[in-house]
Amino acid sequence: MPDMTDRLVAGYEIQSEFGRDALGAYYRARHTETGKLAIFRGFERPKNLPTAKWQRAAKHLASLVGKQKSIQNHPGVQNVLSYGQDGDLFFVFFEYFEGRSLRDILRKEGAKNLDWVIDTFTQVANTLDHAAEHGVFHSDLNHYNIWINNADLTVRILNFGLGRARSKRSSPYLAPEQLEGSSGDWRADAYSMGVLIYQCLSGKRPFEATDEDELRDAIANKTPAPLYTQHKSVQDVIAKLLRKDPDRRYASCIEALNDLREGNSPVDVGEVPDKPANMTGVFMLTSSFKKIPSSFTRSFKRRTDALDVEMQGALDEMQAQFRQKKQSEKAQEGKSKYKRHLWKLIPLFLFVWIIVHAVQLPSRYRFAQVVKIEGTAEAVRGNATETLSVGQWLDGREVKAVRTSENSTLSADRLVKWCLKPKWLDFACEKHPVVLHLDGFVEKNPDIVANIG
């Protein structure tokens, strides 16, 4: 659907995109007369779709939205404000509330604890059971469609039935019977709720695959590994929710949540899950005792189940420490890498330093070397006076004055340009013939640099 911003639909001004989910974009809207806010979702007629087919599609969408409107007296259902057609656009305006989707919560906060899951999904289960009693099924329950209100932390379920308007071939929340073409009823919703509970407790879905066919095969034929970080009763509840046969799942969603809250293991848990690679020894040992129905083996099984949970917790901690160590080593390796290459910058620093000093020194520092003295000559450095001799350097930064006695002469060479340290880099200085002659008693003040220059 193209961008709907700034359009006027059924008395509502479409303001800005509010978010996206499996059905596409949805927008924040404001009623032009009442100022009431709403959530707008639109379905535009595809190009080249015949009018008759579009009318049938719009009628089907209207029936789906109408079903959600029929159950919106429940606090867990997002209210439908209005819906209908506007030319080639089918629109729905939903109740507006500030909240976060379950997807955003899991992305930012990660896996949740059991108490949070029980509190949240008790509301989800009550809403799904209420809808099922009225013959309404969601059929596309996923982490996009569950929102938690920021104001009072109540749960809203969005888009009841609208999932039937899209292809769900690659959805990891799909029940096995929906792969065979069934639109799904309350039992498919129970399966999807089981997937979401598994994801909230572990941080990942029971089946994940990048290839669409591989995902469908896993949903239809494979059994997810149990969550060994959770109690055995929690594993059993999830296993029953995820049964392949819909008739062998829970009779209602709230029944599953009651078992979670009370710590009860349901009857007819279902398929034996795939053996986890990191629990091979204990898992295989306890599984083999299932064929020996005795009080001893049942007691041993309970103890090893507790050991499984403890071992999995220890393994998770070890994996976390390993990841932390790897990150630390990677960071340290990065620092060492920079240090190893730092010496390559030394020639560049030297080159820059030479250029800067070569440009600045001629105007800052000047030097002269005494090449001839007839009689006596003195240099004044601060408050001290010293007798000069042939070959001595006169530093423009230190010498404040030069004196000669009567009938005395001093001659010096000027060394100015490109002169860095003339005492040991004589070749780097630009030399000139005698330019300074002091005859008799002469005082040059305040700076010999100016006199020499």
C-alpha positions as CSV (number, residue, x, y, z in Angstrom):
1,M,0.0,0.0,0.0
2,P,1.4,3.4,-0.9
3,D,2.0,6.1,1.7
4,M,-1.3,7.3,3.2
5,T,0.0,10.3,5.1
6,D,-2.1,13.5,4.8
7,R,-5.0,11.8,3.2
8,L,-8.6,12.4,4.4
9,V,-10.6,9.1,4.8
10,A,-14.1,8.9,6.3
11,G,-13.6,12.2,8.3
12,Y,-10.2,11.2,9.6
13,E,-7.0,13.0,8.7
14,I,-4.2,10.4,8.3
15,Q,-1.2,12.0,10.1
16,S,1.8,9.7,10.1
17,E,2.9,6.1,10.0
18,F,2.5,4.5,13.5
19,G,4.2,1.2,12.8
20,R,4.4,-1.9,10.7
21,D,3.4,-5.6,11.2
22,A,2.8,-8.7,9.1
23,L,-0.2,-7.0,7.4
24,G,1.8,-3.9,6.4
25,A,1.8,-0.3,7.7
26,Y,-0.7,1.3,10.0
27,Y,-1.1,5.0,10.7
28,R,-2.0,7.5,13.4
29,A,-5.2,9.4,12.5
30,R,-7.2,12.2,13.9
31,H,-10.9,12.9,13.4
32,T,-11.3,16.4,11.9
33,E,-14.4,17.4,14.0
34,T,-14.0,15.7,17.3
35,G,-10.2,15.5,17.4
36,K,-10.4,11.9,18.6
37,L,-7.3,9.8,17.8
38,A,-7.4,6.5,16.0
39,I,-5.3,3.8,14.4
40,F,-5.9,3.6,10.6
41,R,-5.3,0.5,8.5
42,G,-6.1,0.4,4.8
43,F,-6.2,-2.2,2.1
44,E,-6.0,-0.8,-1.4
45,R,-7.3,-2.5,-4.5
46,P,-4.4,-4.3,-6.3
47,K,-3.6,-3.2,-9.8
48,N,-5.4,-5.1,-12.6
49,L,-7.8,-6.8,-10.1
50,P,-11.3,-6.9,-11.7
51,T,-14.0,-5.0,-10.0
52,A,-16.0,-8.0,-9.1
53,K,-13.1,-9.7,-7.4
54,W,-12.3,-6.5,-5.5
55,Q,-15.9,-6.2,-4.3
56,R,-15.8,-9.8,-3.0
57,A,-12.5,-9.2,-1.3
58,A,-13.8,-6.0,0.4
59,K,-17.0,-7.9,1.5
60,H,-14.8,-10.6,3.0
61,L,-12.7,-8.0,4.8
62,A,-15.8,-6.3,6.1
63,S,-17.0,-9.7,7.5
64,L,-13.7,-10.2,9.3
65,V,-13.7,-6.8,10.9
66,G,-17.3,-7.2,11.8
67,K,-16.5,-10.3,13.8
68,Q,-13.9,-8.4,15.8
69,K,-16.4,-5.6,16.4
70,S,-18.9,-8.2,17.7
71,I,-16.5,-9.2,20.6
72,Q,-15.0,-5.8,21.4
73,N,-17.0,-5.5,24.7
74,H,-14.1,-7.5,26.2
75,P,-11.2,-5.3,27.6
76,G,-8.6,-7.5,25.8
77,V,-9.9,-6.7,22.3
78,Q,-9.0,-3.6,20.5
79,N,-12.1,-1.7,19.6
80,V,-13.2,-1.0,16.0
81,L,-14.4,2.5,15.6
82,S,-15.4,2.4,11.9
83,Y,-14.8,0.6,8.7
84,G,-15.9,0.5,5.1
85,Q,-14.9,1.4,1.5
86,D,-13.7,4.6,0.1
87,G,-13.4,4.1,-3.7
88,D,-10.6,1.5,-4.2
89,L,-9.6,1.6,-0.5
90,F,-11.0,-0.6,2.3
91,F,-10.3,1.1,5.6
92,V,-10.6,0.3,9.3
93,F,-10.2,2.7,12.2
94,F,-9.2,1.1,15.5
95,E,-9.1,2.4,19.1
96,Y,-5.9,4.4,19.7
97,F,-3.9,3.7,22.8
98,E,-0.2,4.2,23.8
99,G,1.5,0.9,24.1
100,R,4.2,-1.5,22.9
101,S,4.0,-4.7,20.9
102,L,5.3,-8.0,22.4
103,R,7.8,-7.9,19.5
104,D,9.3,-4.6,20.7
105,I,9.3,-5.7,24.3
106,L,11.2,-9.0,23.5
107,R,13.7,-7.2,21.2
108,K,14.6,-4.6,23.8
109,E,14.3,-6.6,27.1
110,G,15.0,-10.2,26.0
111,A,13.4,-13.3,27.6
112,K,11.0,-12.8,30.4
113,N,10.5,-14.7,33.7
114,L,7.6,-17.1,34.4
115,D,5.6,-14.7,36.6
116,W,5.6,-12.0,33.8
117,V,4.5,-14.7,31.3
118,I,1.7,-15.9,33.5
119,D,0.4,-12.4,34.2
120,T,0.5,-11.4,30.5
121,F,-0.8,-14.5,28.9
122,T,-3.6,-15.0,31.4
123,Q,-5.1,-11.8,29.8
124,V,-4.3,-13.2,26.4
125,A,-6.0,-16.6,27.2
126,N,-9.1,-14.9,28.6
127,T,-9.4,-12.8,25.5
128,L,-9.0,-15.8,23.1
129,D,-11.5,-17.9,25.1
130,H,-14.0,-15.0,25.1
131,A,-13.6,-14.7,21.3
132,A,-13.9,-18.5,20.8
133,E,-17.2,-18.6,22.8
134,H,-18.6,-16.1,20.2
135,G,-17.3,-18.1,17.3
136,V,-14.4,-15.7,16.5
137,F,-10.9,-16.9,16.1
138,H,-7.7,-14.9,15.5
139,S,-6.0,-17.3,13.1
140,D,-2.8,-15.2,13.0
141,L,-1.7,-14.6,16.6
142,N,1.9,-13.5,16.7
143,H,4.2,-11.1,18.5
144,Y,3.0,-8.1,16.4
145,N,-0.7,-8.6,17.5
146,I,-0.2,-8.5,21.3
147,W,0.2,-5.0,22.7
148,I,0.6,-3.9,26.3
149,N,-0.9,-0.6,27.3
150,N,1.7,1.8,28.8
151,A,-0.9,3.4,31.1
152,D,-2.2,0.3,33.0
153,L,-0.2,-2.6,31.6
154,T,-3.4,-4.2,30.3
155,V,-3.1,-6.5,27.2
156,R,-4.8,-5.8,23.9
157,I,-5.1,-8.3,21.0
158,L,-5.2,-6.7,17.6
159,N,-6.4,-7.7,14.2
160,F,-8.8,-10.6,15.0
161,G,-9.4,-12.6,11.9
162,L,-7.6,-10.1,9.6
163,G,-4.7,-12.6,9.3
164,R,-6.9,-14.5,6.9
165,A,-6.5,-11.6,4.5
166,R,-2.8,-12.5,3.9
167,S,-0.6,-15.5,3.1
168,K,0.9,-17.0,6.3
169,R,3.0,-19.6,4.6
170,S,6.2,-18.5,6.3
171,S,4.9,-17.6,9.7
172,P,6.7,-19.4,12.5
173,Y,3.5,-19.0,14.7
174,L,1.4,-21.1,12.3
175,A,-0.3,-24.3,13.6
176,P,0.4,-27.5,11.7
177,E,-3.2,-27.8,10.5
178,Q,-3.0,-24.4,8.9
179,L,-0.2,-25.6,6.7
180,E,-2.8,-28.0,5.2
181,G,-5.1,-25.1,4.2
182,S,-7.2,-24.8,7.3
183,S,-8.0,-21.3,8.4
184,G,-7.7,-22.4,12.0
185,D,-10.0,-22.2,15.0
186,W,-9.4,-21.7,18.7
187,R,-7.1,-24.7,18.8
188,A,-4.8,-23.0,16.2
189,D,-4.9,-19.9,18.5
190,A,-3.9,-22.1,21.4
191,Y,-0.9,-23.4,19.4
192,S,0.2,-19.9,18.5
193,M,-0.1,-18.9,22.2
194,G,2.2,-21.8,23.0
195,V,4.8,-20.6,20.5
196,L,4.6,-17.1,22.1
197,I,5.0,-18.5,25.6
198,Y,8.0,-20.5,24.5
199,Q,9.5,-17.5,22.9
200,C,9.0,-15.3,25.9
201,L,10.6,-17.8,28.3
202,S,13.6,-18.7,26.0
203,G,14.1,-15.7,23.8
204,K,13.6,-17.7,20.6
205,R,10.8,-19.5,18.8
206,P,10.4,-23.3,18.9
207,F,11.2,-23.5,15.2
208,E,13.3,-21.0,13.3
209,A,14.6,-21.4,9.8
210,T,15.6,-19.0,7.0
211,D,14.2,-21.4,4.3
212,E,10.4,-21.4,4.0
213,D,10.1,-25.0,3.2
214,E,12.4,-26.0,6.0
215,L,10.3,-24.0,8.5
216,R,7.1,-25.6,7.3
217,D,8.6,-29.1,7.6
218,A,9.8,-28.3,11.1
219,I,6.3,-27.1,12.2
220,A,4.6,-30.2,10.6
221,N,7.0,-32.9,11.7
222,K,9.5,-31.9,14.4
223,T,9.2,-31.5,18.1
224,P,10.8,-28.5,19.8
225,A,13.5,-29.1,22.4
226,P,12.1,-28.7,26.0
227,L,13.1,-25.6,28.0
228,Y,15.3,-27.2,30.6
229,T,15.8,-23.9,32.4
230,Q,12.1,-24.2,33.4
231,H,10.3,-26.6,35.7
232,K,9.0,-29.8,34.3
233,S,5.4,-28.8,34.6
234,V,6.1,-25.7,32.5
235,Q,7.7,-27.9,29.8
236,D,4.7,-30.1,29.9
237,V,2.2,-27.3,29.5
238,I,4.1,-25.9,26.5
239,A,4.4,-29.4,25.0
240,K,0.6,-29.9,25.2
241,L,-0.1,-26.5,23.6
242,L,2.2,-27.4,20.8
243,R,0.7,-30.8,20.0
244,K,0.6,-31.6,16.3
245,D,-2.9,-33.0,16.6
246,P,-5.3,-30.1,17.4
247,D,-7.7,-32.4,19.3
248,R,-5.0,-33.3,21.8
249,R,-4.2,-29.7,22.8
250,Y,-5.9,-28.0,25.8
251,A,-9.6,-27.7,25.8
252,S,-9.2,-23.9,26.5
253,C,-6.4,-21.4,26.6
254,I,-7.1,-20.4,30.2
255,E,-6.8,-24.1,31.3
256,A,-3.2,-24.0,30.1
257,L,-2.5,-20.8,32.1
258,N,-4.1,-22.3,35.2
259,D,-1.7,-25.3,35.0
260,L,1.2,-22.8,34.6
261,R,0.2,-20.9,37.6
262,E,-0.4,-23.9,39.8
263,G,2.6,-25.9,38.6
264,N,0.5,-28.8,37.3
265,S,1.7,-31.2,34.6
266,P,-1.1,-31.9,32.1
267,V,-2.2,-35.4,31.0
268,D,-1.2,-36.4,27.5
269,V,1.8,-34.2,27.1
270,G,2.5,-35.5,23.6
271,E,5.4,-36.4,21.4
272,V,8.8,-37.2,22.9
273,P,11.0,-34.1,22.1
274,D,14.2,-34.3,20.2
275,K,17.1,-35.1,22.5
276,P,19.1,-31.9,23.3
277,A,22.7,-32.2,22.3
278,N,24.0,-30.7,25.6
279,M,21.9,-33.1,27.8
280,T,22.7,-36.4,26.0
281,G,23.9,-38.5,29.0
282,V,21.2,-37.7,31.6
283,F,18.4,-37.4,29.0
284,M,19.1,-40.8,27.4
285,L,19.5,-42.5,30.8
286,T,16.2,-41.2,32.2
287,S,14.4,-41.9,28.9
288,S,15.4,-45.5,29.0
289,F,13.7,-45.9,32.4
290,K,10.3,-45.0,31.0
291,K,9.9,-48.6,30.0
292,I,10.2,-49.7,33.7
293,P,7.1,-48.5,35.5
294,S,8.2,-48.6,39.2
295,S,8.3,-46.2,42.1
296,F,12.1,-46.3,42.1
297,T,12.4,-45.2,38.4
298,R,9.7,-42.5,38.9
299,S,11.6,-41.1,41.9
300,F,14.9,-41.3,40.0
301,K,13.3,-39.5,37.1
302,R,12.1,-36.7,39.3
303,R,15.6,-36.3,40.7
304,T,17.2,-36.3,37.3
305,D,14.6,-33.8,36.0
306,A,15.7,-31.5,38.7
307,L,19.3,-32.3,37.8
308,D,18.5,-31.5,34.1
309,V,17.3,-28.0,35.1
310,E,20.4,-27.4,37.3
311,M,22.7,-28.6,34.6
312,Q,21.0,-26.5,32.0
313,G,21.3,-23.4,34.2
314,A,25.0,-24.2,34.7
315,L,25.5,-24.6,31.0
316,D,23.7,-21.3,30.3
317,E,26.0,-19.6,32.8
318,M,29.1,-21.1,31.2
319,Q,28.0,-20.1,27.8
320,A,27.4,-16.5,29.0
321,Q,30.9,-16.4,30.6
322,F,32.4,-17.8,27.3
323,R,30.6,-15.1,25.2
324,Q,31.8,-12.5,27.7
325,K,35.4,-13.8,27.5
326,K,35.3,-13.8,23.7
327,Q,34.0,-10.2,23.6
328,S,36.8,-9.2,26.0
329,E,39.4,-11.0,23.9
330,K,38.1,-9.4,20.8
331,A,38.2,-5.9,22.3
332,Q,41.8,-6.6,23.6
333,E,42.8,-7.8,20.2
334,G,41.5,-4.7,18.6
335,K,43.6,-2.5,21.0
336,S,46.7,-4.6,20.3
337,K,46.1,-4.3,16.6
338,Y,46.0,-0.5,16.9
339,K,49.2,-0.5,19.0
340,R,51.0,-2.7,16.4
341,H,50.3,-0.2,13.7
342,L,50.9,2.9,15.7
343,W,54.7,3.0,15.0
344,K,53.8,3.4,11.3
345,L,52.6,6.9,12.2
346,I,56.0,8.0,13.7
347,P,57.5,9.0,10.3
348,L,54.4,11.1,9.5
349,F,54.6,12.8,12.9
350,L,58.3,13.6,12.3
351,F,57.7,14.9,8.9
352,V,54.9,17.2,10.1
353,W,57.1,18.4,13.0
354,I,60.0,19.2,10.7
355,I,57.7,21.1,8.3
356,V,56.1,23.1,11.1
357,H,59.4,24.0,12.7
358,A,61.1,24.8,9.4
359,V,58.4,27.3,8.6
360,Q,58.2,28.9,12.0
361,L,61.9,28.9,13.2
362,P,63.2,31.6,10.8
363,S,60.9,34.1,12.4
364,R,61.4,32.9,15.9
365,Y,64.9,31.8,16.4
366,R,68.2,33.2,15.0
367,F,71.8,32.3,15.7
368,A,75.2,33.7,15.0
369,Q,78.6,32.2,15.3
370,V,81.7,34.3,16.3
371,V,84.3,33.9,13.6
372,K,86.8,36.6,14.6
373,I,87.7,38.7,17.6
374,E,90.3,41.4,17.8
375,G,90.5,42.6,21.4
376,T,87.7,41.6,23.8
377,A,84.0,41.1,23.5
378,E,81.3,40.2,26.0
379,A,77.7,38.9,25.7
380,V,75.0,39.8,28.2
381,R,72.6,36.9,29.0
382,G,70.0,38.0,31.5
383,N,71.9,39.5,34.5
384,A,75.1,37.6,33.7
385,T,78.0,38.7,31.5
386,E,80.4,36.3,29.8
387,T,83.5,36.9,27.7
388,L,83.1,35.7,24.1
389,S,85.6,33.6,22.2
390,V,86.0,32.6,18.6
391,G,83.6,29.8,17.6
392,Q,81.1,30.6,20.2
393,W,77.4,30.7,19.3
394,L,75.2,33.7,20.0
395,D,71.6,32.6,20.6
396,G,68.9,35.2,19.7
397,R,66.6,33.7,22.4
398,E,69.1,34.3,25.3
399,V,71.6,37.1,24.4
400,K,70.3,40.5,25.2
401,A,73.4,42.6,24.3
402,V,76.9,42.3,22.9
403,R,79.7,44.7,24.0
404,T,83.3,45.2,22.7
405,S,86.0,47.3,24.4
406,E,87.7,50.2,22.7
407,N,89.9,49.2,19.6
408,S,88.2,45.8,19.7
409,T,86.3,44.2,16.8
410,L,83.9,41.2,16.6
411,S,82.8,39.5,13.5
412,A,80.1,36.9,13.2
413,D,78.3,34.8,10.6
414,R,74.5,34.9,10.4
415,L,72.7,31.6,10.3
416,V,69.0,32.1,9.9
417,K,66.8,30.1,7.5
418,W,66.1,26.4,8.1
419,C,68.3,26.5,11.2
420,L,67.0,24.0,13.8
421,K,69.8,23.2,16.2
422,P,72.9,24.8,14.8
423,K,75.2,23.3,17.4
424,W,74.8,19.9,15.9
425,L,72.9,20.5,12.7
426,D,75.3,22.9,11.1
427,F,74.6,21.6,7.6
428,A,70.9,22.5,8.0
429,C,71.6,26.2,8.4
430,E,71.8,28.8,5.8
431,K,75.2,30.6,6.2
432,H,76.1,34.1,5.2
433,P,79.4,36.0,5.2
434,V,80.4,38.4,7.9
435,V,77.5,40.7,8.6
436,L,78.1,41.9,12.2
437,H,81.0,44.2,13.1
438,L,81.2,45.7,16.5
439,D,84.0,48.2,16.8
440,G,84.8,49.9,20.1
441,F,82.2,49.9,23.0
442,V,78.9,49.1,21.4
443,E,75.7,47.7,23.0
444,K,73.0,46.1,20.9
445,N,69.7,45.9,22.7
446,P,67.2,44.4,23.4
447,D,67.5,41.4,21.1
448,I,70.5,40.2,19.1
449,V,68.2,38.5,16.7
450,A,67.0,41.8,15.4
451,N,70.6,43.1,15.2
452,I,71.8,40.1,13.4
453,G,68.8,40.0,11.1
